[in-house]
Amino acid sequence: MAKTAPLRLLAQDADDLAIISAAMQDAVAKVGDISYEPKARLLTVAFNRFCWEAGGHERVRSGVQFGGVLQVQTRKIRKGARDAVLDVLAVTFEPGEAPGGTITISCAGGGDLRAVVECVDAVLADVSQRWPTPRTPAHQD
């Protein structure tokens, strides 16, 4: 396997966030790996990201952090089920009062995590070495 540099992405608008969404597709996270700090206005999610950009067959531990978060809501995600696994499908931005809006992390099974934000301010970073995985995520047409 060729050595690939760790991914480091910054999003400051909806187009940038679409790139982070592509990188996060098929990432898996435990509910317990979601942290919201209201006073700091930070939402952080740690996850195992599938490395689509490296041709697949690898995962890496990564984190995404959203700044300027005013409120966090969940739907079909049991907050008390810390070991429950979420499979990320997409990350989207719905504009509200400019430059703010709502960032939604949509998960398989219909669950989602919504963050009302002052503006798009997101960072994604790989934080470990990659490791091989025998499973490639499959999607129905």
C-alpha positions in Angstrom: 0.0 0.0 0.0 1.2 3.5 -0.9 1.7 5.8 2.0 -1.0 8.6 2.0 -0.7 11.7 4.0 -3.3 12.2 6.8 -6.4 14.1 5.6 -6.8 17.6 7.0 -9.9 19.6 5.8 -11.4 23.0 6.7 -14.9 24.1 5.7 -16.1 27.7 5.8 -19.1 27.4 3.5 -21.6 24.8 2.1 -19.3 23.9 -0.8 -16.4 23.1 1.6 -18.7 21.1 3.8 -19.7 19.0 0.8 -16.0 17.9 0.6 -16.0 17.0 4.3 -19.2 15.1 3.7 -17.6 13.0 0.9 -14.7 12.2 3.2 -17.0 11.2 6.0 -19.3 8.9 3.9 -19.4 5.5 5.5 -17.6 6.6 8.7 -18.7 4.8 11.8 -18.9 6.4 15.3 -20.2 5.4 18.7 -22.8 7.7 20.3 -20.3 8.0 23.2 -17.8 9.6 20.8 -20.0 12.7 20.3 -19.2 15.6 22.5 -21.0 19.0 22.7 -19.5 21.8 24.8 -22.2 24.5 25.0 -20.0 27.1 26.7 -17.2 26.7 24.1 -19.9 26.3 21.3 -18.0 23.2 20.0 -19.4 19.9 18.7 -16.8 17.2 18.2 -17.3 13.7 16.7 -14.6 11.0 16.7 -15.1 8.2 14.2 -13.4 5.5 12.0 -13.4 6.9 8.5 -13.3 4.7 5.4 -10.5 6.0 3.2 -12.3 6.4 -0.2 -9.5 8.8 -1.4 -6.9 6.0 -0.9 -8.7 3.5 -3.2 -10.5 1.9 -0.2 -9.7 -1.1 1.9 -8.4 1.1 4.8 -9.9 3.0 7.7 -8.4 5.7 9.9 -9.4 7.3 13.2 -10.6 10.8 12.5 -12.4 13.7 14.2 -14.6 16.5 13.0 -15.2 19.6 15.0 -17.8 22.2 14.4 -17.4 25.7 15.9 -20.0 28.4 16.6 -22.6 25.7 17.6 -25.6 27.3 19.3 -27.8 24.2 19.7 -27.6 20.4 19.1 -30.5 18.1 18.4 -30.7 14.4 17.7 -33.4 12.3 16.0 -33.5 8.5 16.3 -30.2 8.5 18.2 -30.4 7.3 21.8 -28.1 9.5 23.8 -27.9 6.9 26.7 -26.8 4.1 24.3 -23.1 5.2 24.3 -21.9 2.0 22.5 -24.5 2.2 19.7 -22.8 2.6 16.3 -23.8 5.3 13.8 -23.0 4.9 10.1 -22.6 8.3 8.5 -24.2 8.8 5.1 -23.8 12.6 4.6 -23.1 16.0 6.1 -25.2 18.8 4.8 -25.8 22.5 5.5 -29.2 24.2 5.3 -28.9 28.0 5.4 -30.8 30.0 8.0 -30.2 33.6 8.9 -26.9 34.4 7.1 -24.3 33.3 7.7 -25.8 30.7 10.0 -27.9 27.7 9.5 -28.1 24.0 10.4 -25.5 21.3 9.8 -27.0 17.8 9.7 -25.0 14.6 10.0 -27.4 12.0 8.5 -26.9 8.4 9.5 -28.1 5.0 8.2 -31.4 3.9 9.7 -32.8 7.4 9.6 -31.0 9.0 12.6 -29.4 12.3 12.4 -27.5 14.9 14.5 -28.3 18.5 13.9 -26.3 21.5 14.9 -27.6 25.1 14.7 -24.5 27.1 13.9 -23.6 30.8 13.7 -21.7 30.0 10.4 -20.0 27.1 8.7 -16.8 26.5 10.7 -15.7 22.8 10.5 -12.4 21.0 10.7 -11.8 17.3 9.8 -8.5 15.6 10.7 -7.1 12.1 10.6 -5.6 11.4 14.0 -4.1 7.8 13.6 -2.3 5.6 11.2 -4.5 3.8 8.7 -5.3 0.2 9.0 -6.5 -2.4 6.5 -10.2 -3.4 6.5 -11.5 -6.4 4.6 -14.9 -4.8 4.1 -15.8 -2.2 1.6 -19.1 -0.3 2.2 -21.7 -1.2 -0.3 -24.7 1.0 -1.3 -27.9 -0.1 -3.0 -28.8 1.7 -6.2 
